[in-house]
Amino acid sequence: MFNLPPTNVAINKTSVRELLPLSALNQTGPYLFRLFSDSQYCDLSKTYMYLLTSIERKNAAGEWVPTDDAIEEDRHVGVIQNFGSSFIRSLKVNISGVEVFDSSIYYHYRAYIMQELGYSHEIRKAFHEAGCYYSDENSQDSYTNKGFTSRVQRFSNGKHCETMVKLNFDLARQNTLLLNNQDVVFTIHRNSDSFLLLTPRWKTVIDEVKDAQGNIVTAARVTWHDSKAEYRIRLHDMRLYLRTVDVTSSLNVAISRQLESTPAKYALRKVEMRSIFLGTGRTELSHNVFTSTLPRRLICAFVSTGAYSGARHLSPFNFEHANVRSISAEANGLTFPSTPYLFSFGNQKRFVRAFVDMYAGLGLDDSDNKTVSISMARFLSGWAFFVIPMTSTLDDTPGFELIRQGTCTVKVQFEQPIKADGYEMLILVARCSGVPYCEVLATLYSTRTVANLLVKGQIEPTACFEYNGKSYVFFEDRVADEMHIYCQLYALFKSEIDTQLSNYFPNPLQSVNCVHIVNTEYENQPVIVEGTLDLVDHLLFSTCYPKKRQGIEWSEPLYVELSDLMVCPGDLPKCLSHFGPQRERPKLMVDELDWHDSDDTADEAW
């Protein structure tokens, strides 16, 4: 009676922004979308992709025409499961020039497996129909499969099909808003038409014919047909929708002040895919999946090589049991599961432990209101997911685990030799990404925060860098992830400074003990960075050169003040070469957006 629900006083408004491709829409890709930086925060968990597509057939004249249900072949042409997400082969996300996500070439498998095992049956049966997802029956390669026939109806008779799906990347799987003033670029590569289209064999039945005396004149005949016509997916429209948030001024100022001392933290669970080819005749496999941070969980599945490569009559999401006898993961002397499996998929089937551990590893064995609707029969007929939990509790806990380093090896033994066309073994790896996630944070520090953190050569106690005589190499947070090198900062101007040294032109940097980084938005609040001259000239100045990636140019609005000398960092070599003898209090101001690097007239004007 005396408590009221919380009142929203932080957000002024929320809007949905529509992004169009940067270039003209084509049928092959890639497709680039760019969210330009502004003052609004971005909710990446609400990033949707809209597609408008149709199926076309090449006629006898070599022209592409819409499908026609009057033609028998056209009535049996559809798309693969989860078409909206399966359209994407590869997705890359760049934030302010730093690549924060790369799905490699397995985005469609990542999206499908996470959708099958991460959403309840009710959500997939209803909401995911927007992405052309229709639950398949046990025979995914059959033309009578209800899921396939439902997808055929979406494209029948040359109709245009609308789909809309959420983009699946790590930053989109958490609810924290992306800081404002960030430039976000999405790069999408599409799958081939042969992979996206599904044309299973279909049959026609001719009834028997009898004469007046009841004698059989023509026996009943069943004929199976293979589609031989050439089809393609025609892309008519494509766009992205993102949600942006405008926060109040007081909150914006509070966030800016907090960034001066603490970086933004994004708690992520990285999900990656690995693929291993299993050739015919093999009976066992031992493969090193990772040699750094150990995963939280492995999900292993086997798909026929023909379906994986895009055979039009086979579903690429038909995950077979492959006659696995045992499967395990080894890391740091431990084996998961600790008690070995012993399966049999012959006449006497024994696989119930794999079925139960699939639910237990996903945290669904104690759930009363969520199920992925994979029965034991479906497990045998195309939904065989071998889930191996590797956390300390063997449960899908909501928090983080202690980061463990080592080599993770997957071992598989098969009851029978691999079949003739082989298998692709897909491994979905879920890993804990600690806080902060440096690949992301490298772009999310405000200018002043970066300077504030470069105190005496370190970025917080858990990060490190090495100096190899030419450059400083920053490594990712040691307690967060495998140590990817995400940036190499070179002293681009040091040699030019050295050439100007003489008794008449002393080096103005020799006496520098501190540097003031001044953000143009907060000129009255400089941040002091203490460090040696090497730290200054190798790290600070080279970060502010104009950058270019995939045809997109940008620069950082940053000024550097060296004692009494204030210049734009990218122009520092030129300014020093034109500086001349030092006076008592020299000062040179250079516009931060001055691009006259090769204009002698502009140099003389300086």
C-alpha angles and dihedrals in degrees: 000000000000101000126080127200115259118278122226107238098147105067123062097186143336123217138180115235123205119216123198125198114276091230135037114291113260136174099246107042154170098198120203124198123184131197105199118221118261140144096283125096119234128227101210092182087074098056112134133182120213122202132183110193143156138188119249132189128211109237129209091275091057094251125133111240133171117268118265123209089212086075113077095219093052091057090063100049120103143140132268124265119290091013096178093062096029089061087076117078097173134012126191126183122198124188115195091336098313119110107231099171137028119171092190110212097316102077093120092053092044092052095045097047093045090048094049094047101030105050131059121250092250093056093047092046093052119017097034092058084085086072093047092259114153121169111254126223121236093277104061094175095055121107089219093058106126093221091055094046090051090054090047090056091056089061101028121135093009095300120164111242123211119209131177124185139166116254111244113220133129098258090049091059094069130061102225112118119245112245117258125255092045123136109220122194124187118198116193127187117192131222122250122265091245090059097044097046123076120199108169122186115273132194138222122206123210111198120227118265122222132191127229092277092053096253117145109250098174122017121227112269133198117202125190119210134202120206110245101171120104117246136179141186111249114208112210102167139005132177143148129235121205133179117232127190129209111206128197120274093244092054091046091054091046091052091049091052091048090052089059090071106018130038121230111267125214116189106213138176107209116217118196136174131223128187128202125185116224112200126210118284098025117137101181142021136201115184133169106229098180136005099192130034113025116234127242094225142000125212113193126192136168125219129180113262091231092055091044091053094051108267102174096218094054130072111235090212097059099116109195128201088234090207091282112186098185138353129187144156125227126201132162093349094309126114124212116236095028091210109058121241121239110191132177125189097178126094092308100051118203113173106114093117091058090049094049093043090053090062094038093049090052092049093245100116092088097035117117098186107034133065134159090216096232106146124192090260091052090046088060096044106051110319102080104147116170106205118195115185114205103179121118090254096036086230132111095252118187095229134062129281126223109272111253123194124210145089120301115207126188117209124191131180122193128214091216132021116273112274123255101271094041133220138268110223110211119199119194108200121199113196133179114242111203128222122296103033098209099198087062098035093054087073098036101058111104113238092257093047092055090053092046092053096049090078111145094344106303142094104219120320096285100056130074145182136201130218114216097182095269108046146005112250116202119208127204119260107295093219094045111055146330109311102262114176102235101174141018115195114199129196095246096175104035096097092051091052091052092054091059096055116118139123089273096044108042117189107262090205097061094086097042112125099164140016129217115216109201120194111209090228093053105031093156093057108062119175120224119224115197120203147104124296090256091057090050100047096040099046116023107044100041092056092069103056115123108272131213129188128165091348094309118119128195141150136204118255093231136137126195122207116201104192099291098350118091119185141147105267095232090055096047097107092053094045092052093048090053095038099096125188116351117255128198096273110002118183129180123184121200126185109248092225096049108131099177094117092142100031111108092190091059090048091055090048089057 
